[in-house]
Amino acid sequence: MLSSRLADENTLSIFRYTIKKWGAEQVPVSLGLLEAGRFELENDPFVIGSKAREDLAHGCRVFGVEKHDFVYRVKDVVVEIGRILHDSMDFARHMDEEAFD
């Protein structure tokens, strides 16, 4: 599994927001949910609940975990996470082919 620079920045932003909004004690819970989502995608990138989103990028899929969505694709046999976006965000505005770089 690969995470793009943007996906890593998204994870850091989620971490910071969680501390600010709910306190440090909530961080292990929130990040644990994201890690569980990563694990699920790594084991089955076409997991029930994931959706194709070719409108965002070629081969793109979305998988929701709580209030966040992994925006990813499968290239060869590797899952590439391009972004981790809050479900209230405009995905088209924050996603394109370059997000996977």
Secondary structure, 3 states (H helix, E strand, C coil): CEECHHHHHHHHHHHHHHHHHHCHHHHHHHHHHHHHHHHHHHHCCCCCCCEECCCCCCCEEEEEECCEEEEEEEECCEEEEEEEEECCCCHHHHCCHHHHC
